[in-house]
Amino acid sequence: MSHIVQIETRMHDLQAIAAACRRLDLEGPVEGTARLFSESVAGLLVELPGWRYPVVIDATGGTVRYDNYGGRWGEQRHLERLTQIYAVEKAEIEARKRGCSVVEHALADGSIKLTISVGGAS
């Protein structure tokens, strides 16, 4: 039986955040404080390609703060890709914890299909 799932992503899992960064060849995450345009924000800092300021992840609350000045200081697609890969990594981590196998398929439109099967680790 298959199920379609829509996920609203909040970034809480440090292991999944680090795995997403590695997978995307990004530095970090690094604990610290970053000066966004008008304020300083503390959390896990992730530098995205071409962004003036890092994104700052509050893993406790799961929120991501950033200032890309409506795309002028960094393309939104880089944050969307980080969020997507975090969600994939988190889903795979949780499935494997429960003894499930996971197969990942990249689709032509850029989305990722995960097939999770009960009863075998991959």
C-alpha positions in Angstrom: 0.0 0.0 0.0 1.4 3.4 -0.9 0.8 6.7 0.8 1.3 10.3 -0.3 2.8 12.5 2.5 3.2 16.2 2.6 5.8 17.4 5.2 6.2 20.8 6.8 9.8 20.9 7.7 11.2 22.2 11.0 14.9 21.5 11.5 15.5 19.9 14.9 17.8 16.9 14.2 21.5 17.8 14.3 22.5 14.6 12.6 20.1 15.2 9.7 21.2 18.9 9.4 24.9 17.8 9.2 24.0 15.0 6.7 22.2 17.5 4.5 25.2 19.9 4.6 27.6 17.1 3.7 25.3 15.9 0.8 25.1 19.4 -0.6 28.9 20.0 -0.1 28.3 22.8 2.3 30.4 23.9 5.2 28.9 23.4 8.6 26.7 23.5 10.4 28.7 25.5 13.0 27.4 26.7 16.3 27.7 30.5 16.5 26.2 33.9 16.2 25.7 35.6 12.8 25.0 39.2 12.1 22.1 39.3 9.6 21.5 42.7 8.1 19.9 44.3 11.1 20.3 41.9 14.0 22.5 39.2 15.5 21.1 35.6 15.7 22.5 32.6 17.4 22.2 29.0 16.3 23.7 26.6 13.8 25.2 28.6 10.9 25.1 27.2 7.4 26.7 29.1 4.5 24.7 28.7 1.3 26.3 29.3 -2.1 26.4 33.0 -3.1 24.5 34.2 0.0 25.7 37.3 1.8 24.7 36.0 5.2 24.4 32.4 6.6 21.1 30.8 7.4 20.8 30.3 11.2 19.0 27.2 12.4 17.5 27.1 15.9 17.5 23.4 16.3 15.5 23.6 19.6 12.6 25.4 18.0 13.3 24.1 14.5 13.2 27.5 12.9 15.5 28.9 10.2 16.3 32.6 10.1 17.9 34.3 7.2 18.2 37.5 5.3 18.6 37.2 1.5 16.9 40.5 0.8 14.2 39.0 -1.3 16.7 37.1 -3.4 19.2 39.9 -4.0 21.6 38.5 -1.4 21.1 34.9 -2.2 19.0 32.7 -4.3 16.0 31.2 -2.5 16.5 27.9 -4.3 19.6 27.1 -2.2 17.5 27.3 1.0 14.7 25.3 -0.5 17.3 22.6 -1.5 18.7 22.5 2.0 15.2 22.1 3.4 14.4 19.4 0.9 17.6 17.4 1.6 17.2 17.8 5.4 13.6 16.3 5.1 14.9 13.4 3.1 17.8 12.7 5.5 15.5 13.0 8.5 12.9 10.6 7.0 15.7 8.1 6.1 17.2 8.3 9.6 13.8 7.7 11.3 12.8 4.8 8.9 16.1 3.0 9.5 15.7 3.4 13.3 12.5 1.5 12.9 14.1 -1.3 10.9 12.7 -0.2 7.5 14.6 -0.1 4.2 14.7 3.1 2.2 15.1 3.5 -1.5 15.5 7.1 -2.9 14.6 8.2 -6.4 15.3 11.6 -7.9 12.5 12.7 -10.1 12.8 14.8 -13.3 11.0 17.8 -11.7 13.7 18.0 -8.9 11.5 16.3 -6.2 12.6 13.1 -4.4 10.6 10.0 -4.0 11.3 7.8 -1.0 10.0 4.3 -0.9 10.1 3.0 2.7 9.5 -0.7 3.2 8.9 -2.4 6.6 11.1 -5.3 7.5 14.7 -4.7 6.2 17.4 -2.2 6.6 19.1 -1.0 3.4 
